[in-house]
Amino acid sequence: MSSTRTTHSTSREQLPGESGPFGWLRALGPRGRRAFGGAFGGYALDSYDFFTLPLGMVAIAAYFGLDKGQTGLLTTVTLVVSAVGGVLAGILADRIGRVRALMITVGTYALFTVLCGFAPNYETLLVFRALQGLGFGGEWAVGAILVAEYASARHRGRTLGGVQSAWAAGWALAVVVYTLVFQFAAPDTAWRILFWTGALPALLVIWVRRNVEDAPQAAAARNAAPERGSFTGVFKPGLLRVTLFATLLSTGVQGGYYTLATWVPTYLKSERGLTVVGTGGYLAFLISGAFIGYLTGGVLTDRLGRKKNIALFAVLSAFCILAYTNIPDGANGLLLVLGFPLGFCMSAIFSGFGSFLAELYPTALRGTGQGFTYNTGRAVGALFPTLVGFLADSWGVGGALVFGAVGYGIAVLALLGLPETRGRELV
């Protein structure tokens, strides 16, 4: 069957139906396309649930009387706990299968996002947001592996770039809902309603259960392995270097990214003086650039290689941050225009992550390795938004955002310790 045929294939000739801009999608076969749909939907809704916090942050801070350090901590605790969720989900994916682990992660982040809307005080909100991180942390790694094991090496970069583009789709949906909710409800109620809409992923769990299954060849290889889902396995001599440098790479990229994702909405409102509708319009440019960036980065990671793609967009992302945060007052038109390349570069860098991390680990440890490196990097990178929050009181949000460029410098250095994996079979 086509889904089995493409799981580990790198040496076969390209079939006629695999050419063209959507050849990568046809190459997945029927089962692979359903897996792609489940992973895409899960990651889009993962993004949606994450952005309910940054978009509602100004209203939440006003409601509970929070300073910038406390509001930044809400994001940081989500990302720190996501490391635990990512590791657990990765181990589960190697032990009980990719699809089952995917359903658990989606159900978890949906439940606790809804509960955030019922929080009576800051401390309760902090706890619910932390628990939301358990599901948030695991979904991407599990979904990316599920699709990677259906994709051929020839198309794996653009296929995983397609999954990654779901983040921009979920972000856009969150901005649309945010704009509508805050237009028609008072801020003290609107932020709660925004969290309650996070129940949407529950519908996806039902669809995934009925329609998606693990790639048969990968599942057979995983089940036959003597050691699978072993946390210590990714630290053994043959994989220790890979695990350490992949974690450092993830730390740098996500430190830069979440600095922007967390604080740009606040920056636009508090320092650029934009309204709710105005903020949504500016974010539309940023998100449009992000969506195209994910797709473009997916193509480039197959053509240039995983490392060159990440290095290129790390440098460009750092440059865009510096440009975006140094636009003079009164030049909001330029701010609007620069939102597109900023979103493009900071997203294109992620397109190679799914394929790169999957190719660094053997099948029996792929979930554990990818779950650990990506989410531990996210947890350490989570210190960046909190640091920005504390620096913002003296530097201003715009000045503190420049710290995100440091993360991209760390990412470039981490690449020196990792091999190029383009064209590698998943074994």
Stockholm file with secondary structure:
# STOCKHOLM 1.0

chainA/1-427         MSSTRTTHSTSREQLPGESGPFGWLRALGPRGRRAFGGAFGGYALDSYDFFTLPLGMVAIAAYFGLDKGQTGLLTTVTLVVSAVGGVLAGILADRIGRVRALMITVGTYALFTVLCGFAPNYETLLVFRALQGLGFGGEWAVGAILVAEYASARHRGRTLGGVQSAWAAGWALAVVVYTLVFQFAAPDTAWRILFWTGALPALLVIWVRRNVEDAPQAAAARNAAPERGSFTGVFKPGLLRVTLFATLLSTGVQGGYYTLATWVPTYLKSERGLTVVGTGGYLAFLISGAFIGYLTGGVLTDRLGRKKNIALFAVLSAFCILAYTNIPDGANGLLLVLGFPLGFCMSAIFSGFGSFLAELYPTALRGTGQGFTYNTGRAVGALFPTLVGFLADSWGVGGALVFGAVGYGIAVLALLGLPETRGRELV
#=GR chainA/1-427 SS CHHHHTSSCSSSCCCGGGCSTTHHHHTTHHHHHHHHHHHHHHHHHHHHHHHHHHHHHHHHHHHHTCCHHHHHHHHHHHHHHHHHHHHHHHHHHHHHCHHHHHHHHHHHHHHHHHHHTTCSSHHHHHHHHHHHHHHHHHHHHHHHHHHHTTSCTTTHHHHHHHHHTHHHHHHHHHHHHHHHHHHHSCHHHHHHHHHHGGGTHHHHHHHHHHHCCCCHHHHHHHHHCSSCSCTGGGGSHHHHHHHHHHHHHHHHHHHHHHHHHHHHHHHHHHTTCCCHHHHHHHHHHHHHHHHHHHHHHHHHHHHTCHHHHHHHHHHHHHHHHHHHTTCCTTCHHHHHHHHHHHHHHHHHTTTTHHHHHHHHSCGGGHHHHHHHHHHHHHHHHTHHHHHHHHHHHHHCHHHHHTTHHHHHHHHHHHGGGSCCCTTCCCC
#=GC SS_cons         CHHHHTSSCSSSCCCGGGCSTTHHHHTTHHHHHHHHHHHHHHHHHHHHHHHHHHHHHHHHHHHHTCCHHHHHHHHHHHHHHHHHHHHHHHHHHHHHCHHHHHHHHHHHHHHHHHHHTTCSSHHHHHHHHHHHHHHHHHHHHHHHHHHHTTSCTTTHHHHHHHHHTHHHHHHHHHHHHHHHHHHHSCHHHHHHHHHHGGGTHHHHHHHHHHHCCCCHHHHHHHHHCSSCSCTGGGGSHHHHHHHHHHHHHHHHHHHHHHHHHHHHHHHHHHTTCCCHHHHHHHHHHHHHHHHHHHHHHHHHHHHTCHHHHHHHHHHHHHHHHHHHTTCCTTCHHHHHHHHHHHHHHHHHTTTTHHHHHHHHSCGGGHHHHHHHHHHHHHHHHTHHHHHHHHHHHHHCHHHHHTTHHHHHHHHHHHGGGSCCCTTCCCC
//
